[in-house]
Amino acid sequence: MLVFALVALYILIALVLVIGLLIHGVKPSKTLAWLLAIFTIPVGGILLYIMLGRNRRKKRLSRLRKDALQIPSFPNSILQNTSSPKYRKLMTLIESVSDFAPTDKNAVTLLEDGKLTFHN
């Protein structure tokens, strides 16, 4: 009875993984290889697929992108108040590359000499 239950559980898990592979499988060769591993290596094939088969980085990256889209953007008051079209293009470029709007009242000091940079 216990053996039957374990075999049924194995088949159920394998079917769920197969359906997931067929729906989300990107490359047919990869999908076929994982199907072969799941059905030819009892228990080990399922464990291997769970540990190695899923692309967790891709899921994490899409989740991070979704979270980044939910961050509210602040108004482009500086961009709207810029009178020079040359600076407006530059500010638009900065915002599109870094996803942060430029702000005013910032200061930068360029340190070209090591002694000035790393003073005692």
C-alpha positions in Angstrom: 0.0 0.0 0.0 2.8 2.4 0.9 4.7 1.5 -2.3 1.6 2.3 -4.4 1.1 5.6 -2.6 4.8 6.6 -3.2 4.6 5.6 -6.9 1.4 7.5 -7.3 3.0 10.5 -5.7 6.0 10.2 -7.9 3.8 10.0 -11.0 1.8 13.0 -9.9 4.9 15.2 -9.3 6.4 14.1 -12.6 3.2 15.0 -14.4 3.1 18.4 -12.8 6.7 19.0 -13.8 6.1 17.8 -17.3 3.2 20.1 -17.8 5.3 23.0 -16.5 8.2 22.0 -18.8 5.9 21.9 -21.8 4.3 25.2 -21.0 7.4 27.1 -20.0 10.1 25.2 -21.9 12.2 27.6 -24.0 14.4 25.2 -26.0 13.0 21.9 -27.3 16.3 20.2 -26.7 16.4 21.3 -23.1 12.8 20.3 -22.5 13.4 16.9 -24.0 16.5 16.4 -21.9 14.7 17.2 -18.7 11.8 15.0 -19.7 14.2 12.1 -20.3 15.9 12.8 -16.9 12.6 12.9 -15.0 11.4 9.6 -16.4 14.6 7.6 -16.6 16.1 8.6 -13.2 13.6 7.7 -10.5 13.3 10.4 -7.8 16.8 11.7 -8.8 15.5 13.2 -12.0 12.8 15.2 -10.2 15.3 16.4 -7.6 17.8 17.4 -10.3 15.1 19.3 -12.1 14.0 21.1 -9.0 17.6 22.0 -8.0 19.0 22.8 -11.5 16.3 23.0 -14.1 14.5 26.1 -13.1 16.0 29.4 -14.1 15.8 31.3 -10.8 17.9 34.2 -11.9 15.5 35.0 -14.7 12.5 34.9 -12.3 14.4 37.1 -9.8 15.3 39.6 -12.5 11.7 39.9 -13.7 10.5 40.3 -10.1 13.1 43.0 -9.5 12.1 44.8 -12.7 8.4 44.6 -11.6 9.4 46.1 -8.2 11.4 48.9 -9.9 8.4 49.8 -12.0 6.3 50.3 -8.8 8.7 52.9 -7.4 7.0 56.3 -7.8 8.8 58.7 -10.0 9.1 62.3 -8.8 8.0 65.2 -10.9 10.3 66.5 -13.6 10.2 70.1 -12.4 13.9 70.6 -13.1 13.5 69.3 -16.6 10.5 71.5 -17.2 12.3 74.6 -15.9 15.3 74.1 -18.1 15.3 76.7 -20.8 18.2 75.5 -22.9 17.3 72.7 -25.3 20.9 71.5 -25.1 20.6 70.8 -21.4 17.1 69.4 -21.8 18.4 66.7 -24.2 21.2 65.9 -21.8 18.9 65.7 -18.8 16.5 63.4 -20.7 19.4 61.2 -21.7 20.6 61.0 -18.0 17.1 60.1 -16.9 16.6 57.4 -19.5 20.0 55.7 -18.9 19.9 55.8 -15.1 16.1 55.8 -14.4 16.7 58.7 -12.0 15.7 62.3 -12.7 18.5 64.8 -12.5 18.3 67.1 -9.5 19.6 70.6 -8.8 21.8 72.0 -6.0 24.4 69.3 -6.3 28.2 69.8 -6.2 31.0 67.7 -7.4 34.7 68.2 -6.7 37.1 66.4 -9.1 40.3 65.3 -7.3 43.1 64.7 -9.8 46.0 64.3 -7.4 46.5 61.4 -5.0 47.7 63.6 -2.2 44.5 65.7 -2.3 42.4 62.6 -2.5 44.1 60.6 0.2 45.2 63.2 2.6 46.5 62.1 6.1 
